[in-house]
Amino acid sequence: MARTIEIMDTTLRDGEQTSGVSFTASEKLTLAKLLLGELKVDRIEVASARVSEGEFNAVRNITTWAAENHCADKVEVLTFVDGGTSIEWMKKAGAKVQNLLTKGSLNHLTHQLKKTPEQHFAEIEKVIHLARESGIQTNVYLEDWSNGMRNSQDYVFRFLDFLVTQPIKRILLPDTLGILTHTETFEYLEKIIKRYPNSHFDFHGHNDYDLGVANVMEAVKAGCHGLHLTVNGMGERAGNAPLASTIAVINDFLPDAKTAVNESSLYKVSKLVSAFTGFGIPANKPIVGDNVFTQTAGIHADGDSKNNLYFSDLMPERFGRKRKYALGKMSGKANIQKNLQELGLTLNDDELKTVTARIIELGDKKEKVTKEDLPYIISDVLDSSAFQQKVFIKSYVLTHAKGLQPSTTLSIEVDGKVFEENAQGDGQFDAFMNALHKVYNRIEIKLPTLIDYAVRIPPGSNSDALCETMITWKGKKQDFMTTGLDSDQTVSAIKATEKMLNII
């Protein structure tokens, strides 16, 4: 039978060490609930002890919720060899599990702490026993363990010989600087696990050489019992081994191992962490990036129509996602046909060739074409009545003056009837949207929520060039995007909004 690998998510602690990232107490509580309750990771590391009053409040909120939901033993806090100060902090915060940070290499011990192994071990033993007396469970981190195995293995094994005599639950082995190769990861862990068969070992991988996923894969093969991961690979420098990719690799390539993680929630959690942190997800990031389930080349779309030739086991539906077919200069007829099918539209061969040529022309100009643009393109190039525009933004006045709140006066035609409204807002487009909401409240139609707004100038252009505004809306069934093109940013956003109004 496949053995279960414990997954400890450290997004809220190690992931928060991403430069410029800080979670609020409410965000930490929200993510803690989601990570344990929906994603089903086994444990979460939520903070470092003694950092700040805000961190203390965040931990106390999480531990209170965890105690009420009978999972207090799944919430862990990084602590220090400080004579018991961290233990007192944990007791006040209600935390029940400490991950004690110790020195896993002789180099760190000698030059940072300037102590002998005997002195360090004695201080560690004191903290472990203080924790036990306080009802706190202990796991021990060997900081810089990877360099310790490269340069001072005698010290590492001496340390481990000491630790296996102590009342601790897990030994945590971090590649602190992300310097290990996959072969070293396997070799070092296999040696340790064979020598201490009755102990539990976690591997904590960093991604400085982009080897994080390869290393956790080898750690599992070597027999490790747990992995430390972060959502979106967040963490110091190049980050930690990413949660989503690791789970997919275990599920697809390691039949002797399994996890309790709910694969279908990985994308949702990824997007929420990105929203909380402002830490964008690269479009090509495996599993969770915007482009990873998007076929661009026409030959790929054609192959998907012929016995799914370009499908793999990495199916988007596993992660609550859908396959997309990009529209642009690389598009073939098959890409466009796939998008037309989703819209419920059909074209004959000649019409399809004409529309394809127009999309390629737009792509050459670096304009972004979305599925929702297709009805407009069809209407434009075919002079077709298949798409009849029913909403026209006829005119508007945008005002912005120093010391006054921006305002918009709007005239809009909906199904032949003209409405006028005026509103103020935090900016010109916000004022425009507020006026639009007034109109749609009158005709009792609920507008979709704007969930993303991006503006770009095509690469190689300058500030006088056309700018393209891409707005993502939350629809009743699924999110959708509309685009607008104009030399004025607000006007291009209004054009994108007019498209949305016709779609709904």
Backbone torsions as a table, in degrees:
resi	resn	phi	psi	omega
1	MET	NA	148.6	178.6
2	ALA	-68.4	137.2	178.0
3	ARG	-87.1	148.0	-178.0
4	THR	-88.7	128.2	177.2
5	ILE	-95.3	125.5	175.9
6	GLU	-69.7	134.4	176.5
7	ILE	-110.9	117.8	175.1
8	MET	-107.3	116.1	178.3
9	ASP	-88.8	126.8	-179.1
10	THR	-117.3	28.2	178.0
11	THR	-58.7	-39.6	-174.9
12	LEU	-77.8	-12.9	176.7
13	ARG	-114.7	-71.2	-178.1
14	ASP	-70.0	-36.7	178.3
15	GLY	-63.4	-29.5	180.0
16	GLU	-72.7	-10.0	175.3
17	GLN	-82.3	3.4	169.2
18	THR	-59.9	131.9	-177.7
19	SER	-55.6	126.4	176.6
20	GLY	85.7	4.1	-176.8
21	VAL	-106.8	133.8	174.4
22	SER	-151.5	124.9	177.5
23	PHE	-87.3	144.1	170.4
24	THR	-79.3	167.2	179.7
25	ALA	-60.9	-40.5	-179.0
26	SER	-69.4	-35.9	177.5
27	GLU	-66.1	-40.2	178.7
28	LYS	-62.8	-42.1	179.7
29	LEU	-64.7	-43.4	178.8
30	THR	-59.1	-46.1	-178.6
31	LEU	-70.1	-37.2	177.8
32	ALA	-59.3	-44.9	178.8
33	LYS	-62.5	-41.7	-177.7
34	LEU	-69.5	-42.3	-178.5
35	LEU	-64.0	-44.1	-178.3
36	LEU	-84.0	-39.9	-172.4
37	GLY	-82.1	-40.4	-176.3
38	GLU	-106.9	-45.1	-179.3
39	LEU	-74.6	-26.3	174.6
40	LYS	69.5	34.2	169.5
41	VAL	-67.4	158.6	-174.8
42	ASP	-78.8	-35.2	-175.8
43	ARG	-147.6	158.8	174.1
44	ILE	-134.1	137.5	173.9
45	GLU	-101.8	118.0	-164.1
46	VAL	-107.7	-14.8	-175.1
47	ALA	-174.4	169.5	167.8
48	SER	-104.0	138.8	179.2
49	ALA	-65.9	149.2	170.1
50	ARG	69.2	15.6	-175.9
51	VAL	-75.2	-52.7	-175.3
52	SER	-163.7	168.2	176.9
53	GLU	-65.9	-39.3	178.2
54	GLY	-61.9	-40.4	178.8
55	GLU	-65.4	-39.6	178.2
56	PHE	-60.7	-46.3	-179.7
57	ASN	-63.8	-38.0	178.5
58	ALA	-63.0	-44.8	-179.4
59	VAL	-65.8	-42.0	-179.4
60	ARG	-62.7	-39.3	177.1
61	ASN	-61.7	-43.3	-177.9
62	ILE	-68.5	-44.4	-177.7
63	THR	-67.3	-33.7	176.8
64	THR	-63.7	-46.3	177.7
65	TRP	-63.4	-42.9	-177.3
66	ALA	-64.3	-39.3	178.7
67	ALA	-63.7	-40.0	179.5
68	GLU	-67.0	-24.7	-177.1
69	ASN	-109.5	17.2	172.5
70	HIS	58.0	39.4	177.1
71	CYS	-136.4	32.4	-178.9
72	ALA	-61.7	-29.4	-178.5
73	ASP	-76.2	-2.4	178.4
74	LYS	-98.8	-0.4	-177.6
75	VAL	-108.1	119.8	-172.8
76	GLU	-121.3	150.7	-178.2
77	VAL	-130.2	135.2	175.5
78	LEU	-73.3	129.1	179.8
79	THR	-127.4	176.4	-172.2
80	PHE	-131.0	158.2	177.0
81	VAL	-80.8	86.7	-171.2
82	ASP	-132.1	27.5	176.8
83	GLY	74.3	9.7	176.7
84	GLY	110.8	-1.6	179.3
85	THR	-61.5	-43.1	178.6
86	SER	-63.3	-36.8	180.0
87	ILE	-62.8	-43.1	178.1
88	GLU	-62.4	-40.4	177.8
89	TRP	-60.8	-44.9	-179.8
90	MET	-63.8	-41.2	-179.6
91	LYS	-60.1	-43.6	179.7
92	LYS	-67.3	-33.6	-179.1
93	ALA	-82.9	-9.9	179.0
94	GLY	81.9	14.7	-178.3
95	ALA	-80.6	146.4	-173.9
96	LYS	-116.4	-9.2	-178.4
97	VAL	-133.2	125.1	176.0
98	GLN	-107.6	140.9	170.2
99	ASN	-107.4	97.4	-170.1
100	LEU	-79.6	122.5	-177.2
101	LEU	-85.9	118.3	179.8
102	THR	-128.4	177.6	-176.4
103	LYS	-95.6	117.4	-176.6
104	GLY	-97.2	2.8	175.5
105	SER	-135.0	146.8	179.7
106	LEU	-64.4	-31.1	179.3
107	ASN	-62.0	-47.0	178.3
108	HIS	-64.7	-44.1	-178.2
109	LEU	-61.1	-45.4	-174.5
110	THR	-71.6	-43.7	-171.3
111	HIS	-95.7	-24.1	178.8
112	GLN	-95.2	-47.5	179.8
113	LEU	-90.3	-23.8	-177.9
114	LYS	55.3	47.8	179.8
115	LYS	-131.3	163.0	176.0
116	THR	-85.0	160.2	175.4
117	PRO	-55.2	-39.8	-178.4
118	GLU	-62.0	-42.8	179.2
119	GLN	-63.9	-43.6	-178.9
120	HIS	-64.0	-46.2	-178.8
121	PHE	-62.4	-39.6	-179.5
122	ALA	-64.2	-40.4	179.3
123	GLU	-69.0	-37.4	177.8
124	ILE	-63.9	-45.2	-179.2
125	GLU	-58.6	-40.2	179.4
126	LYS	-62.1	-45.7	-179.0
127	VAL	-65.8	-40.3	179.4
128	ILE	-60.1	-43.3	-177.3
129	HIS	-73.9	-33.5	173.2
130	LEU	-61.8	-41.3	179.0
131	ALA	-63.3	-44.4	-178.3
132	ARG	-62.5	-41.3	178.4
133	GLU	-64.5	-25.5	-178.9
134	SER	-94.6	6.0	-179.8
135	GLY	75.0	24.6	-179.0
136	ILE	-107.9	129.4	179.1
137	GLN	-82.0	147.5	-176.0
138	THR	-120.2	130.5	162.7
139	ASN	-114.1	152.0	-175.9
140	VAL	-122.6	124.2	172.1
141	TYR	-85.8	134.7	170.4
142	LEU	-103.8	85.8	-177.0
143	GLU	-58.2	136.7	-179.1
144	ASP	64.5	29.0	-179.8
145	TRP	-57.5	-37.5	-176.6
146	SER	-63.1	-43.5	174.9
147	ASN	-68.3	-31.6	175.7
148	GLY	-60.8	-41.7	179.2
149	MET	-69.6	-32.1	178.4
150	ARG	-72.6	-39.8	-166.6
151	ASN	-117.6	-16.7	-176.8
152	SER	-150.0	59.0	-176.4
153	GLN	-62.6	-33.6	179.4
154	ASP	-59.0	-41.4	178.2
155	TYR	-65.0	-44.0	-178.6
156	VAL	-60.2	-47.0	-178.2
157	PHE	-69.7	-32.8	174.5
158	ARG	-63.1	-41.9	179.0
159	PHE	-64.4	-46.8	-179.3
160	LEU	-64.5	-36.9	175.8
161	ASP	-57.8	-37.1	177.0
162	PHE	-71.3	-46.4	-174.1
163	LEU	-63.2	-35.8	-177.3
164	VAL	-69.9	-8.6	175.3
165	THR	-91.6	-6.8	-174.2
166	GLN	-97.6	156.5	179.0
167	PRO	-79.2	70.6	179.3
168	ILE	-121.4	160.1	-177.0
169	LYS	-97.3	-41.4	-175.3
170	ARG	-137.6	150.6	172.1
171	ILE	-113.0	126.1	-171.5
172	LEU	-109.0	119.8	-172.0
173	LEU	-110.7	101.3	-177.0
174	PRO	-95.7	138.7	165.9
175	ASP	-88.7	77.5	-166.3
176	THR	-56.0	-38.7	-177.0
177	LEU	-104.3	7.8	177.3
178	GLY	61.6	42.6	-173.0
179	ILE	-103.5	-6.3	-175.3
180	LEU	-79.3	146.4	166.9
181	THR	-89.2	166.5	-179.4
182	HIS	-63.5	-34.8	179.9
183	THR	-67.9	-39.2	176.8
184	GLU	-65.7	-41.6	179.7
185	THR	-56.8	-48.3	179.4
186	PHE	-63.6	-47.4	-176.2
187	GLU	-60.3	-48.4	-176.2
188	TYR	-67.4	-43.4	-178.1
189	LEU	-70.1	-40.7	178.7
190	GLU	-60.4	-41.9	179.7
191	LYS	-61.0	-44.4	-178.2
192	ILE	-69.7	-45.6	-176.4
193	ILE	-65.8	-35.7	176.4
194	LYS	-67.8	-34.9	-177.8
195	ARG	-75.3	-29.9	-178.0
196	TYR	-126.7	71.1	-172.3
197	PRO	-67.4	-16.0	-176.9
198	ASN	-100.2	5.9	-179.0
199	SER	-105.9	155.0	179.0
200	HIS	-98.4	125.3	-179.5
201	PHE	-120.6	130.3	172.2
202	ASP	-104.5	148.6	173.1
203	PHE	-112.0	133.6	-176.9
204	HIS	-121.9	101.0	-173.4
205	GLY	-101.7	139.4	171.2
206	HIS	-105.3	169.9	-164.6
207	ASN	-121.0	29.9	-172.9
208	ASP	-61.5	-32.5	176.9
209	TYR	-103.7	13.6	-177.7
210	ASP	63.2	32.7	-179.9
211	LEU	-111.2	11.6	-175.1
212	GLY	-55.9	-49.8	-177.5
213	VAL	-69.2	-40.6	177.4
214	ALA	-59.4	-40.2	-177.5
215	ASN	-71.1	-39.8	178.3
216	VAL	-68.4	-31.1	176.3
217	MET	-62.3	-45.4	178.6
218	GLU	-69.8	-31.8	177.5
219	ALA	-62.4	-41.4	178.4
220	VAL	-66.2	-43.0	178.2
221	LYS	-60.0	-34.8	-179.0
222	ALA	-75.1	-11.9	175.7
223	GLY	107.4	12.5	-179.6
224	CYS	-65.0	157.5	-171.6
225	HIS	-101.7	-18.0	-177.9
226	GLY	-151.5	157.2	178.5
227	LEU	-129.3	143.7	174.7
228	HIS	-105.9	125.1	-173.8
229	LEU	-136.9	163.3	175.0
230	THR	-131.3	149.9	174.9
231	VAL	-65.8	131.5	-179.7
232	ASN	63.5	15.5	179.3
233	GLY	65.8	25.6	-179.4
234	MET	-65.4	156.0	178.2
235	GLY	151.5	176.9	-177.5
236	GLU	-64.5	147.2	-179.6
237	ARG	56.4	-114.8	-178.5
238	ALA	-86.0	3.7	175.2
239	GLY	89.9	-173.9	-176.7
240	ASN	-105.4	172.0	174.1
241	ALA	-59.1	128.6	-174.2
242	PRO	-78.2	139.8	-176.9
243	LEU	-62.1	-51.9	-172.2
244	ALA	-61.1	-48.0	-178.2
245	SER	-64.0	-40.3	-178.7
246	THR	-63.4	-43.9	-179.8
247	ILE	-63.5	-42.1	178.8
248	ALA	-62.6	-41.7	-180.0
249	VAL	-64.2	-44.2	179.2
250	ILE	-62.0	-45.8	-177.0
251	ASN	-65.8	-32.7	-173.1
252	ASP	-98.0	-27.1	-171.4
253	PHE	-121.7	-7.4	-177.0
254	LEU	-123.7	81.0	-174.7
255	PRO	-64.9	-18.9	-179.7
256	ASP	-87.3	1.5	-178.8
257	ALA	-131.6	153.9	176.3
258	LYS	-149.8	164.4	175.6
259	THR	-131.9	168.5	177.5
260	ALA	-92.6	1.2	-173.1
261	VAL	-66.9	135.8	178.3
262	ASN	-83.3	100.4	-174.7
263	GLU	-56.0	-37.2	-173.1
264	SER	-69.4	-12.3	179.9
265	SER	-99.5	-1.6	-175.8
266	LEU	-61.1	-42.6	-176.5
267	TYR	-68.7	-42.9	179.8
268	LYS	-59.4	-46.6	-179.8
269	VAL	-65.2	-39.4	178.8
270	SER	-58.4	-46.9	-179.0
271	LYS	-65.4	-37.4	-180.0
272	LEU	-68.0	-42.7	177.4
273	VAL	-62.3	-40.8	177.8
274	SER	-62.0	-41.2	-179.7
275	ALA	-66.4	-41.1	-179.0
276	PHE	-67.7	-36.0	-172.5
277	THR	-96.1	-21.0	-171.5
278	GLY	72.3	10.5	-178.7
279	PHE	-90.7	99.7	-173.0
280	GLY	-63.4	149.3	177.0
281	ILE	-92.4	120.1	176.8
282	PRO	-53.9	138.3	-176.2
283	ALA	-59.5	-28.4	-177.9
284	ASN	-99.9	15.7	179.3
285	LYS	-71.2	126.0	-177.8
286	PRO	-51.9	144.5	175.9
287	ILE	72.3	-50.0	-171.1
288	VAL	-109.9	-8.7	180.0
289	GLY	-70.6	152.6	-176.8
290	ASP	-61.6	-30.5	-172.0
291	ASN	-96.5	-6.3	-166.7
292	VAL	-71.5	-18.0	175.0
293	PHE	-117.2	31.0	179.2
294	THR	-113.1	122.9	174.6
295	GLN	-89.9	130.3	-179.0
296	THR	-105.0	-47.2	-176.9
297	ALA	-69.9	136.9	-179.8
298	GLY	-59.1	-34.9	-178.6
299	ILE	-64.3	-30.8	179.1
300	HIS	-71.7	-43.2	177.2
301	ALA	-61.7	-39.4	178.4
302	ASP	-63.1	-42.6	179.4
303	GLY	-65.2	-35.2	177.7
304	ASP	-65.7	-29.0	178.0
305	SER	-77.6	-14.8	-177.5
306	LYS	-116.0	80.2	176.2
307	ASN	69.6	29.2	174.9
308	ASN	51.7	50.0	-173.4
309	LEU	-65.0	-24.0	-176.9
310	TYR	-110.4	23.4	174.6
311	PHE	-91.2	153.4	171.7
312	SER	-133.8	-176.3	177.5
313	ASP	-65.2	-18.7	-178.9
314	LEU	-81.3	72.1	-176.0
315	MET	-86.0	136.1	-176.9
316	PRO	-61.0	-30.9	-178.0
317	GLU	-61.8	-25.7	177.2
318	ARG	-59.4	-29.7	-173.5
319	PHE	-110.9	20.3	179.6
320	GLY	70.9	29.8	-176.1
321	ARG	-124.2	175.3	179.1
322	LYS	-129.5	149.6	174.4
323	ARG	-74.1	140.5	179.4
324	LYS	-123.2	159.9	178.1
325	TYR	-126.3	111.2	-173.4
326	ALA	-68.2	150.3	176.9
327	LEU	-114.6	127.4	-178.4
328	GLY	174.2	-159.4	-174.0
329	LYS	-69.6	-18.8	177.6
330	MET	-88.1	-3.7	-175.1
331	SER	-66.2	139.7	167.7
332	GLY	-109.3	-178.7	-179.6
333	LYS	-61.6	-32.1	-177.4
334	ALA	-65.7	-40.4	176.9
335	ASN	-57.2	-47.3	-175.6
336	ILE	-68.6	-38.6	178.5
337	GLN	-60.8	-40.7	178.6
338	LYS	-60.9	-43.6	-179.7
339	ASN	-69.7	-37.4	177.6
340	LEU	-63.3	-38.1	179.2
341	GLN	-60.5	-41.0	179.7
342	GLU	-65.9	-30.4	179.3
343	LEU	-86.6	-7.3	-178.5
344	GLY	75.0	27.5	-179.0
345	LEU	-110.7	149.0	177.2
346	THR	-131.2	142.7	176.6
347	LEU	-131.7	151.0	173.4
348	ASN	-80.1	175.3	-173.6
349	ASP	-60.4	-43.1	-178.7
350	ASP	-65.7	-42.3	178.6
351	GLU	-64.4	-39.9	-179.3
352	LEU	-63.6	-39.8	178.1
353	LYS	-63.2	-40.5	-179.0
354	THR	-66.0	-45.2	179.6
355	VAL	-66.2	-40.0	178.2
356	THR	-60.5	-43.8	179.8
357	ALA	-60.9	-39.1	-179.9
358	ARG	-68.3	-39.7	179.8
359	ILE	-66.4	-40.6	177.6
360	ILE	-63.2	-39.7	178.2
361	GLU	-62.1	-43.6	178.3
362	LEU	-64.8	-39.7	178.6
363	GLY	-63.4	-37.6	176.8
364	ASP	-61.5	-28.6	179.0
365	LYS	-87.1	6.4	-179.9
366	LYS	67.9	19.6	175.7
367	GLU	-80.9	140.6	179.0
368	LYS	-84.7	128.4	179.5
369	VAL	-113.8	128.5	178.6
370	THR	-112.9	167.5	177.7
371	LYS	-56.4	-38.2	-177.6
372	GLU	-69.8	-16.4	176.7
373	ASP	-78.4	-18.1	-172.4
374	LEU	-56.9	-44.7	179.6
375	PRO	-58.8	-36.8	179.2
376	TYR	-67.3	-41.8	-179.9
377	ILE	-64.9	-43.1	178.9
378	ILE	-60.5	-46.5	-179.7
379	SER	-62.3	-38.0	-176.8
380	ASP	-70.1	-51.8	-171.4
381	VAL	-84.7	-22.5	-178.5
382	LEU	-105.6	-4.1	-173.5
383	ASP	50.1	46.5	-169.4
384	SER	-92.7	147.4	173.3
385	SER	-93.9	5.8	179.3
386	ALA	-63.2	-29.4	176.4
387	PHE	-121.4	115.1	-179.5
388	GLN	-110.6	116.9	-179.7
389	GLN	-71.1	128.7	-177.4
390	LYS	-111.8	-14.6	-179.6
391	VAL	-120.2	127.0	178.9
392	PHE	-127.6	123.6	171.3
393	ILE	-83.5	103.9	-168.9
394	LYS	-78.1	-44.1	179.3
395	SER	-162.2	161.2	178.7
396	TYR	-158.9	154.2	173.8
397	VAL	-123.3	121.1	179.0
398	LEU	-106.8	125.4	178.8
399	THR	-121.6	140.2	177.7
400	HIS	-148.0	110.7	-178.5
401	ALA	-131.6	145.3	-179.3
402	LYS	-59.2	130.1	178.4
403	GLY	86.5	-6.2	179.7
404	LEU	-121.4	148.1	178.9
405	GLN	-72.8	134.9	177.5
406	PRO	-56.0	145.4	179.4
407	SER	-141.5	160.7	179.0
408	THR	-137.7	135.0	167.2
409	THR	-110.2	129.1	-169.0
410	LEU	-126.1	137.7	169.7
411	SER	-121.5	125.0	-175.0
412	ILE	-137.6	140.6	177.7
413	GLU	-107.1	123.6	178.5
414	VAL	-123.2	115.2	-179.1
415	ASP	52.6	42.2	175.4
416	GLY	85.4	-6.0	-179.7
417	LYS	-106.5	133.6	-175.5
418	VAL	-99.6	134.9	177.9
419	PHE	-124.2	147.7	174.1
420	GLU	-128.4	138.4	177.4
421	GLU	-148.0	159.3	176.2
422	ASN	-131.4	142.8	178.0
423	ALA	-155.4	160.6	174.7
424	GLN	-109.5	164.6	179.2
425	GLY	-163.5	-177.3	-179.4
426	ASP	-75.2	-17.0	177.0
427	GLY	-157.1	177.6	-176.3
428	GLN	-63.7	-43.0	-178.9
429	PHE	-70.6	-36.2	176.8
430	ASP	-62.5	-41.5	177.2
431	ALA	-63.5	-40.1	177.0
432	PHE	-59.9	-46.5	-179.0
433	MET	-65.1	-36.7	178.5
434	ASN	-64.6	-40.2	176.2
435	ALA	-64.8	-39.5	179.4
436	LEU	-63.7	-41.1	178.4
437	HIS	-61.0	-37.3	177.9
438	LYS	-60.9	-43.1	178.5
439	VAL	-62.2	-48.4	-174.1
440	TYR	-73.3	-24.0	171.4
441	ASN	-66.3	-34.9	179.3
442	ARG	-67.2	-35.5	-179.4
443	ILE	-97.8	8.3	173.0
444	GLU	57.7	46.5	172.5
445	ILE	-121.6	129.3	-179.0
446	LYS	-85.8	126.6	178.6
447	LEU	-81.2	147.9	176.0
448	PRO	-68.5	158.2	179.9
449	THR	-83.1	135.4	175.0
450	LEU	-77.3	120.4	-176.9
451	ILE	-113.6	-13.9	175.6
452	ASP	-156.8	144.7	-175.5
453	TYR	-141.7	117.0	-178.1
454	ALA	-132.4	140.2	179.0
455	VAL	-123.6	138.1	177.0
456	ARG	-142.4	151.9	169.8
457	ILE	-108.6	129.5	-177.7
458	PRO	-52.7	135.1	179.8
459	PRO	-53.0	138.2	-179.7
460	GLY	90.4	-7.4	178.3
461	SER	-91.3	-173.6	177.7
462	ASN	-132.9	-176.9	-172.3
463	SER	-66.4	-15.3	177.9
464	ASP	-87.1	-6.3	-175.6
465	ALA	-75.9	170.6	173.0
466	LEU	-63.1	141.9	172.7
467	CYS	-113.8	150.2	-175.8
468	GLU	-114.6	126.5	177.6
469	THR	-108.0	127.7	-179.7
470	MET	-116.0	117.4	-178.3
471	ILE	-115.4	130.3	176.5
472	THR	-102.4	130.8	-176.5
473	TRP	-116.6	147.0	176.6
474	LYS	-91.7	105.1	-179.3
475	GLY	-86.6	177.0	-179.2
476	LYS	-65.9	-39.7	-177.3
477	LYS	-102.3	-38.9	-179.4
478	GLN	-158.1	161.0	177.9
479	ASP	-70.8	150.3	175.7
480	PHE	-145.1	159.8	-176.2
481	MET	-119.9	142.2	171.0
482	THR	-126.9	152.5	-178.3
483	THR	-126.5	153.6	175.0
484	GLY	-137.6	147.4	-176.2
485	LEU	-127.9	125.8	177.6
486	ASP	-166.0	163.5	177.2
487	SER	-74.7	-17.8	178.2
488	ASP	-105.4	129.4	-173.9
489	GLN	-62.5	-44.3	-178.2
490	THR	-66.0	-39.2	179.5
491	VAL	-65.4	-39.4	178.4
492	SER	-64.6	-34.5	176.5
493	ALA	-67.7	-37.6	178.1
494	ILE	-65.5	-39.5	177.3
495	LYS	-62.7	-40.8	177.6
496	ALA	-64.1	-36.4	179.5
497	THR	-68.9	-38.0	177.1
498	GLU	-60.2	-39.0	176.3
499	LYS	-61.8	-43.8	178.7
500	MET	-57.9	-43.6	-177.5
501	LEU	-61.5	-36.1	178.2
502	ASN	-74.4	-32.3	178.6
503	ILE	-66.8	-40.6	-177.0
504	ILE	-79.0	NA	NA
